[in-house]
Amino acid sequence: MDLGIKDKVFIVSGGGKGIGAAICRSLAAEGAVPVIVGRSEQAGLNLSKELAEKGQKSHVISCELSEAANCQMVVEETIKTLGRIDGVVNNAGVNDGAGLESGVEAFAASIKLNLFHYFNLVHYALPELKKSKGAILNISSKTALTGQGGTSGYAASKGAQLALTREWAVELLPFGIRVNAIIPSEVDTPQYANWLQTFDDPVARLKKITDKIPFEKRMTSAEEIADLSVFLLSAKSSHTTGQWMVADGGYLHLDRALT
């Protein structure tokens, strides 16, 4: 299936690792040009080299996205280097454990870290998105709908991302710009694997988690999130906007007591 995104340019925040890297790989495999944006320059360069070895294009920008000026720089460099922007994938974020007892300063810092760049990247990219009738994809989290405990800043940010998805979908209707969100639950990424290692028995902890995932009792792969992402960014989902899409083996919506 031709998704119609060959040579189109997509900014992917947090694009060097985990879900973001998987999205970049899927975009590049379809002939698009991912702009790999993230803190780790080496991670971005490693991924770009991997793609180049397959004859695929990409561009790397390393910066801290919590600063608005850096978001503006990402957009300006993308336009200067690649000449267009066809979509923005807001993905970067950290579940930083800023809970109720952490205090207002930690809460505010978590919001700045996890939410502001979603707004800022789209704000600065908007003129180009209007030209291309592009697409926006916000990667949220199940914590926005289920809660987790001890992570007020992250959960609030993820809930706000879902609200912005609906708000922007309405605001950008006249410009033909589609806006959607994906809500991951338990996704198999290196970051998740590192978190499992903080437990005395990582294998037992993982089994406890996967036993609660109704479909196939397994975690979602980053590639499964990526493939859904690329579809939502493509012309094949040309009448889909304002949606919160869930790919999680039924974790959110099916009864986890199913046997």
SERORO-836315 format. One line per 5 residues: number of its first residue (from 0); their letters; for each residue x, y, z of C-alpha. Coordinates in steps of 0.001 Angstrom, whole numbers. Each point is the difference from the previous one (the first is absolute). Layout:
% residues N
NUM	a	X:Y:Z ~ ...
% end
This chain:
% residues 259
0	mdlgi	0:0:0 ~ 1337:3401:-992 ~ -597:2340:2946 ~ 742:3071:-2070 ~ 2717:1425:2238
5	kdkvf	3079:-443:-2199 ~ 2397:2955:406 ~ -2271:1662:2572 ~ 1690:1445:3074 ~ -1058:-844:3558
10	ivsgg	1487:1423:3184 ~ 143:-2721:2673 ~ 822:1132:3533 ~ 1775:-2589:2122 ~ 797:-1600:-3338
15	gkgig	3295:-1632:889 ~ -1249:-2630:2410 ~ -2946:-2264:849 ~ -3357:759:-1583 ~ 1389:3081:-1744
20	aaicr	2772:-1991:-1672 ~ -2510:-2620:-1117 ~ -2167:2732:-1533 ~ 3030:1405:-1829 ~ 823:-3461:-1362
25	slaae	-3558:-545:-1227 ~ -134:3449:-1615 ~ 3326:-540:-1753 ~ -1064:-3449:-1195 ~ -2928:1679:-1783
30	gavpv	2317:2484:-1692 ~ -680:2936:2317 ~ 2724:2106:1617 ~ -87:-62:3806 ~ 1631:2874:1861
35	ivgrs	1432:-1772:3045 ~ -190:2454:2899 ~ 1199:-752:3514 ~ 2430:633:2834 ~ 2471:-2700:-977
40	eqagl	1892:992:-3126 ~ 1729:-3389:-126 ~ -3288:-1908:66 ~ -1280:2119:-2875 ~ 3184:-424:-2016
45	nlske	10:-3761:570 ~ -3565:-277:-1260 ~ 687:2274:-2969 ~ 2989:-2155:-939 ~ -2145:-3136:261
50	laekg	-2578:1524:-2344 ~ 2648:1222:-2448 ~ 1414:-3516:-266 ~ -3422:-1020:-1311 ~ -41:2867:-2484
55	qkshv	-2485:1971:2094 ~ 83:3718:775 ~ -126:1795:3354 ~ 1264:3101:1761 ~ 1228:310:3600
60	iscel	-484:2961:2347 ~ 1251:-256:3573 ~ -1442:2351:2637 ~ -1968:324:3243 ~ -3605:535:-1052
65	seaan	-1248:1419:3290 ~ 1302:3397:-1173 ~ -2324:1743:-2472 ~ 2904:1530:-1928 ~ 1326:-3481:-728
70	cqmvv	-3377:-1081:-1394 ~ 93:3023:-2281 ~ 3539:-924:-1043 ~ -1100:-3558:-865 ~ -2703:1321:-2301
75	eetik	2247:2593:-1623 ~ 2820:-2487:-605 ~ -2441:-2515:-1477 ~ -1333:2587:-2441 ~ 3497:1234:-888
80	tlgri	1369:-3510:-533 ~ -2967:-1895:-1443 ~ -2265:2758:-1290 ~ -3290:-1182:1460 ~ -1849:-1495:2962
85	dgvvn	-2791:-2505:-600 ~ -577:-1128:3561 ~ 1017:222:3633 ~ 195:-3016:2289 ~ 36:1128:3634
90	nagvn	1495:-2921:1868 ~ 2794:1059:2385 ~ -696:-270:3717 ~ 1117:-1443:3311 ~ -2069:-1624:2736
95	dgagl	1939:1923:2623 ~ -1864:-910:3171 ~ -1072:3535:943 ~ -2843:-961:2348 ~ -2133:1908:2503
100	esgve	2687:-73:2653 ~ 2625:1366:-2388 ~ -1314:3552:253 ~ -1172:2651:-2419 ~ 3436:755:-1450
105	afaas	585:-3635:-990 ~ -3526:-183:-1403 ~ 527:3137:-2104 ~ 3373:-1293:-1218 ~ -1612:-3279:-1048
110	iklnl	-2697:1833:-1951 ~ 2654:2102:-1735 ~ 2035:-3097:-813 ~ -2852:-2145:-1304 ~ -2605:2388:-1414
115	fhyfn	1311:3366:-1150 ~ 2003:-1304:-2950 ~ -3126:-1692:-1395 ~ -1529:3466:-290 ~ 3184:1769:-1053
120	lvhya	962:-2315:-2869 ~ -3483:229:-1499 ~ -165:3776:578 ~ 3210:632:-1921 ~ -713:-2620:-2685
125	lpelk	-3550:1194:-635 ~ 705:2264:-3010 ~ 1682:-2900:-1804 ~ -2701:-2461:1039 ~ -2598:2320:-1488
130	kskga	1912:10:-3293 ~ 258:-3793:-111 ~ -3378:-768:1609 ~ 2070:-2136:2293 ~ -741:-2244:2949
135	ilnis	723:154:3725 ~ 349:-3059:2219 ~ 232:200:3792 ~ 1352:-3025:1864 ~ -1732:-45:3391
140	sktal	-141:-2756:2647 ~ -2444:-2232:1806 ~ 826:1958:3166 ~ -2225:2770:-1368 ~ -3016:-2310:286
145	tgqgg	914:-2537:2683 ~ 2280:1894:2357 ~ 3105:-1620:1430 ~ 767:1601:3323 ~ 2982:2161:858
150	tsgya	226:1711:-3381 ~ -2354:2994:34 ~ 2071:2107:-2393 ~ 337:-2692:-2662 ~ -3636:-1100:250
155	askga	-1231:3596:-212 ~ 2187:603:-3035 ~ -1282:-3112:-1723 ~ -3607:953:697 ~ 632:3482:-1364
160	qlalt	1457:-1516:-3163 ~ -3274:-1820:-600 ~ -1968:3206:570 ~ 2267:1887:-2404 ~ -559:-2712:-2598
165	rewav	-3738:729:-20 ~ 522:3781:280 ~ 2462:159:-2886 ~ -2121:-2314:-2140 ~ -2811:2567:296
170	ellpf	2203:3073:-448 ~ 1808:-1390:-3033 ~ -3007:-1366:-1890 ~ -94:2999:-2374 ~ 3596:-676:-1040
175	girvn	-391:-3703:-765 ~ 2396:-958:2787 ~ -843:-3237:1794 ~ 880:-542:3670 ~ -64:-3348:1789
180	aiips	1475:-1655:3069 ~ 1217:-3465:911 ~ -303:-1307:3550 ~ 2636:-2677:666 ~ -250:-2219:3053
185	evdtp	2730:-2587:621 ~ 2520:362:-2852 ~ 3184:-2026:-360 ~ 2743:2640:-164 ~ 3558:218:1387
190	qyanw	-1218:2588:2522 ~ -2666:-2420:1226 ~ 2567:-2795:208 ~ 2237:2222:2122 ~ -2914:721:2340
195	lqtfd	-636:-3739:415 ~ 3590:-438:1132 ~ -732:2137:3068 ~ -1996:-2914:1473 ~ 1487:-2938:1894
200	dpvar	-1548:-2445:-2479 ~ -484:1720:-3399 ~ -1334:-3169:-1628 ~ -2704:-451:2632 ~ -891:3685:-208
205	lkkit	-346:-191:-3780 ~ -2231:-3077:249 ~ -2200:1778:2527 ~ -460:2808:-2534 ~ -529:-2118:-3106
210	dkipf	-2485:-2255:1787 ~ -2281:3067:138 ~ 185:667:-3751 ~ -3049:-1790:-1460 ~ 1183:-581:-3575
215	ekrmt	2804:-2564:-211 ~ 1282:863:3487 ~ 2877:2020:-1420 ~ 1247:3547:-177 ~ -604:2173:-3032
220	saeei	3055:374:-2204 ~ 1338:3435:-884 ~ -400:-1012:-3645 ~ -3748:-522:482 ~ -323:3534:1368
225	adlsv	2170:1272:-2853 ~ -2035:-1647:-2734 ~ -3216:1485:1380 ~ 1754:3360:212 ~ 1083:-45:-3629
230	fllsa	-3499:-972:-1118 ~ -1502:2929:1918 ~ 2534:2362:-1569 ~ -690:-1276:-3494 ~ -2597:773:-2651
235	kssht	-1542:-3421:642 ~ -1558:1437:3162 ~ -1109:3162:-1783 ~ -3359:288:1830 ~ 1229:-788:3509
240	tgqwm	483:2889:2404 ~ -521:754:3685 ~ 379:-3664:910 ~ 1702:-1708:2933 ~ 1249:-3316:-1354
245	vadgg	960:-2891:2278 ~ 2259:-2907:-971 ~ 564:-1958:3202 ~ -1443:-3498:-285 ~ -3209:1104:1717
250	ylhld	1750:1161:3171 ~ -2132:3127:406 ~ -3344:-1130:-1327 ~ -374:-3718:674 ~ -601:-1588:3385
255	ralt	3439:-988:1254 ~ -1576:-2769:2025 ~ -727:-1893:-3229 ~ 1404:-3513:-99
% end
